[in-house]
Amino acid sequence: LSVVVLISGTGSNLRALLDAAAEPGFPARVIAVGADREADGFAHAEAYGIPTFLVPWREFDSREQWGAQLDAQLSVWNPDLVVLSGLMRLLPVSLVDRWSPRIINTHPAYLPEFPGAHGVRDALAAGVDRTGASVIVVDNGVDTGPILAQERIPVLPEDDEHTLHDRIKPVERRLLIDVVQRIATGDLDLAAAAPAT
Ligand code: GRF
């Protein structure tokens, strides 16, 4: 299974996927890594000799034009699966419609709880004693797509956003790697998980 990963930041989840994909027998390989800004996570791709591409948000006049360029880049690689892992940007409808359901996203909360860009902060603010991590199919909502995997994670009284996110990310990575593996082996059928609307 060929995979393109899109990031915006440190790419720690990307790093974990690259490490897993480097294991002999892992049924998926990351063929390129893209970002909407100069992402620190590019270093992980470069360490594995994997091509990176940049579609800088700030160089475009609209989400649609940015998305069209991103779509053009994705089409060059023509992956079997697109993984958003820390891409902090909503994709335009046209791109999601073209790639869904072969486009999945990781989220640091127990969806549908706490969707959006601040899931960890929102869980803390809500004072809940547990949150979670989720892997979903990307649809045209904000973290509203079909849930492929999720797991509960405790919130500790002394948690701040950093300590909680650091407890969530390892779970997120494990779920992501497992989902990618199950898609690659055919155990998980995205078309069945996300019926065309
Ligand atoms: C991840 O928790 C991701 O789900 C969220 O932002 C974080 C990105 O972390 N959207 P990293 O860039 O993979 O380290």
py3Dmol code that shows the C-alpha trace and the ligand (Angstrom):
import py3Dmol

protein = """\
ATOM      1  CA  LEU A   1       0.000   0.000   0.000  1.00  0.00           C
ATOM      2  CA  SER A   2       1.503   3.339  -1.013  1.00  0.00           C
ATOM      3  CA  VAL A   3       0.938   6.193   1.443  1.00  0.00           C
ATOM      4  CA  VAL A   4       1.449   9.958   1.314  1.00  0.00           C
ATOM      5  CA  VAL A   5       1.482  11.670   4.720  1.00  0.00           C
ATOM      6  CA  LEU A   6       0.559  15.343   5.190  1.00  0.00           C
ATOM      7  CA  ILE A   7       1.839  17.226   8.237  1.00  0.00           C
ATOM      8  CA  SER A   8       2.235  20.764   9.560  1.00  0.00           C
ATOM      9  CA  GLY A   9       4.426  20.361  12.597  1.00  0.00           C
ATOM     10  CA  THR A  10       6.866  18.104  14.421  1.00  0.00           C
ATOM     11  CA  GLY A  11       5.598  14.989  12.694  1.00  0.00           C
ATOM     12  CA  SER A  12       6.065  12.692  15.671  1.00  0.00           C
ATOM     13  CA  ASN A  13       3.188  10.543  14.425  1.00  0.00           C
ATOM     14  CA  LEU A  14       4.771  10.561  10.962  1.00  0.00           C
ATOM     15  CA  ARG A  15       8.050   9.418  12.520  1.00  0.00           C
ATOM     16  CA  ALA A  16       6.317   6.482  14.171  1.00  0.00           C
ATOM     17  CA  LEU A  17       4.672   5.473  10.894  1.00  0.00           C
ATOM     18  CA  LEU A  18       7.998   5.709   9.067  1.00  0.00           C
ATOM     19  CA  ASP A  19       9.639   3.531  11.723  1.00  0.00           C
ATOM     20  CA  ALA A  20       6.855   0.948  11.433  1.00  0.00           C
ATOM     21  CA  ALA A  21       6.983   1.003   7.623  1.00  0.00           C
ATOM     22  CA  ALA A  22      10.730   0.404   7.754  1.00  0.00           C
ATOM     23  CA  GLU A  23      10.108  -2.974   9.419  1.00  0.00           C
ATOM     24  CA  PRO A  24      10.400  -5.837   6.945  1.00  0.00           C
ATOM     25  CA  GLY A  25       6.967  -7.234   6.196  1.00  0.00           C
ATOM     26  CA  PHE A  26       5.036  -4.073   7.010  1.00  0.00           C
ATOM     27  CA  PRO A  27       2.511  -3.967   4.150  1.00  0.00           C
ATOM     28  CA  ALA A  28       2.621  -0.223   3.514  1.00  0.00           C
ATOM     29  CA  ARG A  29       5.285   2.262   2.504  1.00  0.00           C
ATOM     30  CA  VAL A  30       5.360   6.027   2.741  1.00  0.00           C
ATOM     31  CA  ILE A  31       6.255   7.337  -0.717  1.00  0.00           C
ATOM     32  CA  ALA A  32       6.175  11.087   0.027  1.00  0.00           C
ATOM     33  CA  VAL A  33       5.508  13.588   2.805  1.00  0.00           C
ATOM     34  CA  GLY A  34       3.826  16.934   2.181  1.00  0.00           C
ATOM     35  CA  ALA A  35       3.108  19.991   4.288  1.00  0.00           C
ATOM     36  CA  ASP A  36       1.391  23.360   4.150  1.00  0.00           C
ATOM     37  CA  ARG A  37       4.402  25.052   5.730  1.00  0.00           C
ATOM     38  CA  GLU A  38       8.080  24.352   6.442  1.00  0.00           C
ATOM     39  CA  ALA A  39       7.377  21.511   8.877  1.00  0.00           C
ATOM     40  CA  ASP A  40      10.043  20.218  11.279  1.00  0.00           C
ATOM     41  CA  GLY A  41       8.673  16.775  10.512  1.00  0.00           C
ATOM     42  CA  PHE A  42      10.249  16.904   7.039  1.00  0.00           C
ATOM     43  CA  ALA A  43      13.470  15.878   8.781  1.00  0.00           C
ATOM     44  CA  HIS A  44      11.977  12.446   9.519  1.00  0.00           C
ATOM     45  CA  ALA A  45      11.192  11.906   5.837  1.00  0.00           C
ATOM     46  CA  GLU A  46      14.627  13.103   4.807  1.00  0.00           C
ATOM     47  CA  ALA A  47      16.238  10.714   7.294  1.00  0.00           C
ATOM     48  CA  TYR A  48      14.489   7.889   5.428  1.00  0.00           C
ATOM     49  CA  GLY A  49      15.305   9.318   2.019  1.00  0.00           C
ATOM     50  CA  ILE A  50      11.609   9.912   1.346  1.00  0.00           C
ATOM     51  CA  PRO A  51      10.691  12.837  -0.955  1.00  0.00           C
ATOM     52  CA  THR A  52       8.941  15.833   0.579  1.00  0.00           C
ATOM     53  CA  PHE A  53       6.836  18.526  -1.016  1.00  0.00           C
ATOM     54  CA  LEU A  54       5.669  21.885   0.211  1.00  0.00           C
ATOM     55  CA  VAL A  55       2.424  23.643  -0.711  1.00  0.00           C
ATOM     56  CA  PRO A  56       2.709  26.829   1.333  1.00  0.00           C
ATOM     57  CA  TRP A  57      -0.672  28.050   2.541  1.00  0.00           C
ATOM     58  CA  ARG A  58       0.512  31.657   2.542  1.00  0.00           C
ATOM     59  CA  GLU A  59       1.358  31.645  -1.181  1.00  0.00           C
ATOM     60  CA  PHE A  60      -2.229  31.087  -2.271  1.00  0.00           C
ATOM     61  CA  ASP A  61      -5.195  33.438  -2.360  1.00  0.00           C
ATOM     62  CA  SER A  62      -7.796  30.880  -1.334  1.00  0.00           C
ATOM     63  CA  ARG A  63      -8.308  27.474   0.228  1.00  0.00           C
ATOM     64  CA  GLU A  64      -9.474  26.222  -3.144  1.00  0.00           C
ATOM     65  CA  GLN A  65      -6.330  27.360  -4.966  1.00  0.00           C
ATOM     66  CA  TRP A  66      -4.116  25.954  -2.215  1.00  0.00           C
ATOM     67  CA  GLY A  67      -6.108  22.726  -2.332  1.00  0.00           C
ATOM     68  CA  ALA A  68      -5.820  22.505  -6.122  1.00  0.00           C
ATOM     69  CA  GLN A  69      -2.039  22.660  -5.876  1.00  0.00           C
ATOM     70  CA  LEU A  70      -2.028  20.122  -3.067  1.00  0.00           C
ATOM     71  CA  ASP A  71      -4.278  17.858  -5.136  1.00  0.00           C
ATOM     72  CA  ALA A  72      -1.911  18.212  -8.101  1.00  0.00           C
ATOM     73  CA  GLN A  73       0.981  17.131  -5.871  1.00  0.00           C
ATOM     74  CA  LEU A  74      -0.984  14.205  -4.494  1.00  0.00           C
ATOM     75  CA  SER A  75      -1.863  13.159  -8.040  1.00  0.00           C
ATOM     76  CA  VAL A  76       1.824  13.066  -8.961  1.00  0.00           C
ATOM     77  CA  TRP A  77       2.346  10.434  -6.258  1.00  0.00           C
ATOM     78  CA  ASN A  78      -1.082   8.854  -6.767  1.00  0.00           C
ATOM     79  CA  PRO A  79      -0.988   7.033  -3.414  1.00  0.00           C
ATOM     80  CA  ASP A  80      -3.382   4.312  -2.358  1.00  0.00           C
ATOM     81  CA  LEU A  81      -3.919   6.216   0.900  1.00  0.00           C
ATOM     82  CA  VAL A  82      -3.479   9.787   2.145  1.00  0.00           C
ATOM     83  CA  VAL A  83      -2.759  10.134   5.871  1.00  0.00           C
ATOM     84  CA  LEU A  84      -3.249  13.468   7.617  1.00  0.00           C
ATOM     85  CA  SER A  85      -1.186  13.412  10.755  1.00  0.00           C
ATOM     86  CA  GLY A  86      -0.915  16.798  12.335  1.00  0.00           C
ATOM     87  CA  LEU A  87      -1.971  18.695   9.216  1.00  0.00           C
ATOM     88  CA  MET A  88      -3.417  21.766  10.877  1.00  0.00           C
ATOM     89  CA  ARG A  89      -5.433  22.907   7.888  1.00  0.00           C
ATOM     90  CA  LEU A  90      -8.932  22.091   6.675  1.00  0.00           C
ATOM     91  CA  LEU A  91      -8.938  20.673   3.153  1.00  0.00           C
ATOM     92  CA  PRO A  92     -11.250  22.104   0.480  1.00  0.00           C
ATOM     93  CA  VAL A  93     -14.340  20.096  -0.381  1.00  0.00           C
ATOM     94  CA  SER A  94     -13.054  19.369  -3.888  1.00  0.00           C
ATOM     95  CA  LEU A  95      -9.949  17.618  -2.562  1.00  0.00           C
ATOM     96  CA  VAL A  96     -11.822  15.604   0.068  1.00  0.00           C
ATOM     97  CA  ASP A  97     -14.435  14.545  -2.483  1.00  0.00           C
ATOM     98  CA  ARG A  98     -11.689  13.394  -4.834  1.00  0.00           C
ATOM     99  CA  TRP A  99      -9.737  11.353  -2.270  1.00  0.00           C
ATOM    100  CA  SER A 100     -12.321  10.181   0.257  1.00  0.00           C
ATOM    101  CA  PRO A 101     -12.537   7.530   1.580  1.00  0.00           C
ATOM    102  CA  ARG A 102      -8.812   6.895   0.871  1.00  0.00           C
ATOM    103  CA  ILE A 103      -7.889   9.772   3.188  1.00  0.00           C
ATOM    104  CA  ILE A 104      -7.682   9.348   6.963  1.00  0.00           C
ATOM    105  CA  ASN A 105      -6.829  11.602   9.871  1.00  0.00           C
ATOM    106  CA  THR A 106      -5.558  11.182  13.417  1.00  0.00           C
ATOM    107  CA  HIS A 107      -7.126  13.244  16.174  1.00  0.00           C
ATOM    108  CA  PRO A 108      -6.054  13.615  19.828  1.00  0.00           C
ATOM    109  CA  ALA A 109      -9.537  13.167  21.353  1.00  0.00           C
ATOM    110  CA  TYR A 110     -12.307  10.547  21.599  1.00  0.00           C
ATOM    111  CA  LEU A 111     -14.439  11.763  18.649  1.00  0.00           C
ATOM    112  CA  PRO A 112     -17.110  12.936  18.418  1.00  0.00           C
ATOM    113  CA  GLU A 113     -15.890  14.575  21.640  1.00  0.00           C
ATOM    114  CA  PHE A 114     -13.673  17.653  21.184  1.00  0.00           C
ATOM    115  CA  PRO A 115     -13.296  17.956  17.398  1.00  0.00           C
ATOM    116  CA  GLY A 116     -11.224  20.705  15.818  1.00  0.00           C
ATOM    117  CA  ALA A 117      -7.786  22.164  16.166  1.00  0.00           C
ATOM    118  CA  HIS A 118      -7.669  22.210  19.996  1.00  0.00           C
ATOM    119  CA  GLY A 119      -8.998  18.824  21.044  1.00  0.00           C
ATOM    120  CA  VAL A 120      -6.482  18.415  23.866  1.00  0.00           C
ATOM    121  CA  ARG A 121      -6.984  21.916  25.255  1.00  0.00           C
ATOM    122  CA  ASP A 122     -10.770  21.579  24.998  1.00  0.00           C
ATOM    123  CA  ALA A 123     -10.779  18.306  26.947  1.00  0.00           C
ATOM    124  CA  LEU A 124      -8.753  19.935  29.721  1.00  0.00           C
ATOM    125  CA  ALA A 125     -11.036  22.981  29.744  1.00  0.00           C
ATOM    126  CA  ALA A 126     -14.073  20.700  29.994  1.00  0.00           C
ATOM    127  CA  GLY A 127     -12.611  19.112  33.115  1.00  0.00           C
ATOM    128  CA  VAL A 128     -13.218  15.541  31.909  1.00  0.00           C
ATOM    129  CA  ASP A 129     -11.330  12.695  33.598  1.00  0.00           C
ATOM    130  CA  ARG A 130     -10.806  10.846  30.347  1.00  0.00           C
ATOM    131  CA  THR A 131     -10.351  11.724  26.685  1.00  0.00           C
ATOM    132  CA  GLY A 132      -8.828   9.625  23.921  1.00  0.00           C
ATOM    133  CA  ALA A 133      -7.328   9.288  20.472  1.00  0.00           C
ATOM    134  CA  SER A 134      -9.143   8.571  17.217  1.00  0.00           C
ATOM    135  CA  VAL A 135      -8.444   7.669  13.596  1.00  0.00           C
ATOM    136  CA  ILE A 136     -11.196   8.661  11.170  1.00  0.00           C
ATOM    137  CA  VAL A 137     -11.961   8.847   7.481  1.00  0.00           C
ATOM    138  CA  VAL A 138     -11.784  12.500   6.409  1.00  0.00           C
ATOM    139  CA  ASP A 139     -15.106  13.916   5.267  1.00  0.00           C
ATOM    140  CA  ASN A 140     -16.167  17.491   4.661  1.00  0.00           C
ATOM    141  CA  GLY A 141     -16.915  18.195   8.279  1.00  0.00           C
ATOM    142  CA  VAL A 142     -14.382  19.034  10.991  1.00  0.00           C
ATOM    143  CA  ASP A 143     -13.326  15.644  12.400  1.00  0.00           C
ATOM    144  CA  THR A 144     -16.805  14.235  11.707  1.00  0.00           C
ATOM    145  CA  GLY A 145     -15.909  11.327   9.427  1.00  0.00           C
ATOM    146  CA  PRO A 146     -16.483   7.612  10.173  1.00  0.00           C
ATOM    147  CA  ILE A 147     -14.383   6.409  13.101  1.00  0.00           C
ATOM    148  CA  LEU A 148     -11.923   3.649  12.169  1.00  0.00           C
ATOM    149  CA  ALA A 149     -10.266   3.258  15.575  1.00  0.00           C
ATOM    150  CA  GLN A 150     -10.309   5.019  18.920  1.00  0.00           C
ATOM    151  CA  GLU A 151      -9.165   4.414  22.490  1.00  0.00           C
ATOM    152  CA  ARG A 152      -9.826   6.064  25.854  1.00  0.00           C
ATOM    153  CA  ILE A 153      -6.978   7.842  27.663  1.00  0.00           C
ATOM    154  CA  PRO A 154      -7.164   9.097  31.271  1.00  0.00           C
ATOM    155  CA  VAL A 155      -6.793  12.788  32.091  1.00  0.00           C
ATOM    156  CA  LEU A 156      -4.818  13.251  35.304  1.00  0.00           C
ATOM    157  CA  PRO A 157      -5.533  16.097  37.719  1.00  0.00           C
ATOM    158  CA  GLU A 158      -2.057  17.544  37.263  1.00  0.00           C
ATOM    159  CA  ASP A 159      -2.226  17.403  33.454  1.00  0.00           C
ATOM    160  CA  ASP A 160      -1.591  20.408  31.316  1.00  0.00           C
ATOM    161  CA  GLU A 161      -1.991  20.483  27.519  1.00  0.00           C
ATOM    162  CA  HIS A 162       1.584  19.316  27.021  1.00  0.00           C
ATOM    163  CA  THR A 163       1.538  16.362  29.418  1.00  0.00           C
ATOM    164  CA  LEU A 164      -1.880  15.218  28.205  1.00  0.00           C
ATOM    165  CA  HIS A 165      -0.925  15.495  24.537  1.00  0.00           C
ATOM    166  CA  ASP A 166       2.253  13.554  25.270  1.00  0.00           C
ATOM    167  CA  ARG A 167       0.123  10.755  26.759  1.00  0.00           C
ATOM    168  CA  ILE A 168      -2.250  10.836  23.776  1.00  0.00           C
ATOM    169  CA  LYS A 169       0.284  10.812  20.936  1.00  0.00           C
ATOM    170  CA  PRO A 170       1.726   7.326  21.598  1.00  0.00           C
ATOM    171  CA  VAL A 171      -1.817   5.926  21.540  1.00  0.00           C
ATOM    172  CA  GLU A 172      -2.587   7.916  18.410  1.00  0.00           C
ATOM    173  CA  ARG A 173       0.488   6.485  16.701  1.00  0.00           C
ATOM    174  CA  ARG A 174      -0.343   2.909  17.683  1.00  0.00           C
ATOM    175  CA  LEU A 175      -3.910   3.287  16.360  1.00  0.00           C
ATOM    176  CA  LEU A 176      -2.682   4.928  13.141  1.00  0.00           C
ATOM    177  CA  ILE A 177      -0.114   2.225  12.426  1.00  0.00           C
ATOM    178  CA  ASP A 178      -2.677  -0.491  13.144  1.00  0.00           C
ATOM    179  CA  VAL A 179      -5.277   1.139  10.862  1.00  0.00           C
ATOM    180  CA  VAL A 180      -2.766   1.586   8.011  1.00  0.00           C
ATOM    181  CA  GLN A 181      -1.731  -2.050   8.403  1.00  0.00           C
ATOM    182  CA  ARG A 182      -5.350  -3.264   8.370  1.00  0.00           C
ATOM    183  CA  ILE A 183      -6.123  -1.177   5.286  1.00  0.00           C
ATOM    184  CA  ALA A 184      -3.020  -2.553   3.555  1.00  0.00           C
ATOM    185  CA  THR A 185      -3.944  -6.162   4.321  1.00  0.00           C
ATOM    186  CA  GLY A 186      -7.579  -5.666   3.348  1.00  0.00           C
ATOM    187  CA  ASP A 187      -8.853  -6.325   6.873  1.00  0.00           C
ATOM    188  CA  LEU A 188     -10.266  -2.819   6.888  1.00  0.00           C
ATOM    189  CA  ASP A 189     -12.317  -1.785   3.869  1.00  0.00           C
ATOM    190  CA  LEU A 190     -12.499   2.000   3.701  1.00  0.00           C
ATOM    191  CA  ALA A 191     -15.295   1.953   1.125  1.00  0.00           C
ATOM    192  CA  ALA A 192     -17.396  -0.088   3.549  1.00  0.00           C
ATOM    193  CA  ALA A 193     -16.421   2.113   6.497  1.00  0.00           C
ATOM    194  CA  ALA A 194     -17.303   5.285   4.636  1.00  0.00           C
ATOM    195  CA  PRO A 195     -20.149   4.574   2.212  1.00  0.00           C
ATOM    196  CA  ALA A 196     -20.253   7.129  -0.569  1.00  0.00           C
ATOM    197  CA  THR A 197     -22.830   9.721   0.443  1.00  0.00           C
TER     198      THR A 197
END
"""
ligand_1 = """\
14
GRF
C -1.276 15.152 16.684
O -1.766 14.851 17.972
C -2.402 15.294 15.710
O -3.478 14.409 15.904
C -2.852 16.691 16.015
O -1.661 17.434 16.191
C -0.663 16.537 16.649
C 0.467 16.602 15.669
O 1.559 16.052 16.282
N -3.656 17.220 14.929
P 2.848 15.668 15.401
O 3.043 16.792 14.382
O 2.526 14.348 14.734
O 3.943 15.562 16.409
"""
view = py3Dmol.view(width=600, height=400)
view.addModel(protein, "pdb")
view.setStyle({"model": 0}, {"cartoon": {"style": "trace"}})
view.addModel(ligand_1, "xyz")
view.setStyle({"model": 1}, {"stick": {}})
view.zoomTo()
view.show()
